[in-house]
Amino acid sequence: MTYFVLFLGLCFVSGGLAVAYNPPLYSGEVGLVLASIVGSGWLLSLGVSFMSLVLFMVYLGGMSVDYVYSFSLVADSFQRL
């Protein structure tokens, strides 16, 4: 069980690094989803199931809105500032 929790922690950190160090927005979104799922699983393994659900819904939902907004800005060929 200890190795499983350490593996989840390592995956969580690598997902966070994927968000921070990937300039393409699509790769950052994959890292965000990975970090959110693994972070929820990490809390679930510690026995905090409600907080795990709250983290998954709020963090993934809130950050996905930011990424969709960024996608729309990048895809728009006629940007007006």
Secondary structure by P-SEA (a helix, b strand, c coil): caaaaaaaaaaaaaaaaaaaccccaaaaaaaaaaaaaaaaaaaaaacaaaaaaaaaaaaaaaaaaaaaaaaaaaacccccc
